[in-house]
Amino acid sequence: MILPVVQHERSEGILPQPQLSFPLQIIRLFNRQERFEDSDPWSPQKGTRTVSPPDIWYLIAYDYLVDFPATVAALSSTSRTFHTLLRPLKFRRVSIRFNTSLASLKTKSSAQRFAEKIQDESGIVNHIEVMEIGCHTLGKPYVGVPAVDDGAPPNARERGTFCTILSQPYPKLKRLALSIFRDSYVFHIPADVLTALLSVVSIQTLQEVSFVAATMPPQLFYSLQQIDTLNLRSPYLRAKPSNSVTTTKCAPRTLRIITVATVRELFPHNSPHLISLERLTTLDIRIDQRSVGVYVPWSFSSCHSTLINLKIFFDPWHRFNQGSDTLDLGKFTVLKTLTLGFNLSRSSPRLESTAQQLRLVIDALRTVVEAEQPLKIEFVSILIDNIKSSAGWIEILDGLPWSHLKTLFSPEYMPLCWSQLQEVNISVAAKKKNALSSSNRALLEKTLTLRLANGSTNGLFRVLVHGGTDSVEFD
């Protein structure tokens, strides 16, 4: 988009202004608009001063400030024009938090203030496209919202607010994130709360839903028939699927599950599943090592011919042994991108256990080489997470059997088994609290690059070392 030009009479003797960054140029244009709004900038007498009409300003804001709600809120408070003009953007994405502690009883939560606002100004709900509802801060005790136990004062106070917010129509809502019922002791959901939940997840415009919850009734899944993306973190579903053949199930195209127990409860052996996988093209799951070889192929057999992007993170299990079955990737016949990862979360590093996890990845990749029909995978990524340089992880990573990995991508296999392969990424990351120094990052990257160097691979491997990252549940 070409930005509108604001023209002014040039005074003699004034030095040219320094070049501003693009965001600052936008802010300056907004500020000029505010100064001129009380006059008539389009009057013939004002020919030397041109200010773009409101719809142009809206396009600029929507294109360049849509991901900066604080900036939009600040600009909308500068003048009546911008207050009206930027109103849809100001409420495009809302983040709502509930009070969950006794100490917060005397103050209104952001949820209560928001509920009052949408009741006073009903038009606000027409602008909301993204809504995030939660109530906890990392590192602090979590209670859950809304409470099902009316004896808990803060939860009882917020329960009506929760139902009020979720019962609104939201005609443009596309993404919904709910962090609710996080405590495992919650067994029962009151009727009014369940009605409100079913109301919001049944909105036809919804494209993506994220649940972080301990209790999820099956009715929620049956109401998510229209969504494309479903993200779940729920260690205790306590939900029994319906055996009725007439019940239409949730059938997302993208499914992310970041807890091992959730995978087992959603896709149990020898019983109906809560989610249909017939449309699934992207799967991102975390699974423990003890049953990966049998569980994943069986549970996800219905998407063998549709899955394009597969990401599996192997969760460490202290009783894992080398005799466990291998994950057979050869069954997923249309894969394009494949990501396999594991977490180095043990406090005391051991070469044997770490090498065992890498061998699990290598064995899974070997099934691609041995598949009856060659796959057409284009990108392979191997993720190694949560390293700690102080605990000797760099030395351990240096000693892993990387030669076995290189063998799978040798000239012997490349033409037939990896005919479409463009790159193999080896990503190593540390958590933010255990961030690697720049020197350690450079050392580790150089070490792994040398271990993977092989003239026959023609630069196929690429090593990426991340010094310190936050834990992100759903991207």
FENVEN-V788050 format. One line per field, one symbol per residue. ss: DSSP state (a for helix, b for strand, c for the rest). phi: phi as a letter, one per 20 degrees, with the letter a starting at -180 (. if undefined). burial: # if it has 9 or more other ideal C-beta (glycine too) atoms within 8 Angstrom, else .. A space follows every 50 residues. Layout:
# FENVEN-V788050
ss = ???
phi = ???
burial = ???
This chain:
# FENVEN-V788050
ss = ccccccbccccccccccccccaaaaaaaaaaaaaaacccccccaaacccb cccaaaaaaaaaaaccccaaaaaaaacccaaaaaacaaaaccbbbbbccc caaacccccaaaaaaaaaaacaaaaacccbbbbbcccccccccccccccc ccaaaaaaaaaaaaaaccccccccbbbbbbccccccccccaaaaaaaaaa accccccbbbbbbccccaaaaaccccccbbbbbccccccccccccccccb cccbbbbccaaaaaaaccccccccbccccccbbbbbbbcccaaaaaaaac aaacccccbbbbbbbcccccccccccccaaacccccbbbbbbbccccccc aaaaaaaaaaaaaaaaaaacccccccccbbbbbbbcccaaacaaaaaacc caaaaaaaccaaaaaaacccccbbbbbbbbbaaacccaaaaaaaaaaaaa aaccaaacccbbbbbbbbbcccccc
phi = .effdedcfeefnefffffeffgfffffffffgffeffddfdfgfdfecd cffgfffffffffddfecffffffffeeaffffffegfffdfcccdcdfc cffefedfffffffffffffcffgffdfdccdcaacdgndgddobefddf fegffffefffgffffefflfdfdccccdclfefefdcdgffffffffff feffefdbccddbeccffgfffedfefdccdcbbfcflcdffeffefeef cfeccccdcfffffffcfflbfefcedfdfdccccdceffcffeffgffd ffdgdcfdccccdeefcfdfcfeffefeeffefdgdccccbbdeeffdfc fffffffffffffffffffeffdgedfdccccdcdmfcffenffffffef ffffffffdfgfdgfeecfdfdaceddccdfgfdgeffffffffffffff fefagfelmfecdcddfacfedfcf
burial = ...#.#..................##########.##...#....#..#. ##...#######.###..#.###.##.#..###.###.######.##### ...##...#######.##.....##.##########.....#######.. .#.######.########.#.############..#..#...######## #.#.##.#########.#.######.#.######.##.#.#.......## ##.#######.######.....#####.###########.###.###.## ..##.###########...#...#.#####.#.###########....#. #.#################.#...###.###########...##.###.# ##.###.###..##..###.#..########..###...##.###.###. .#....#...#.#######......
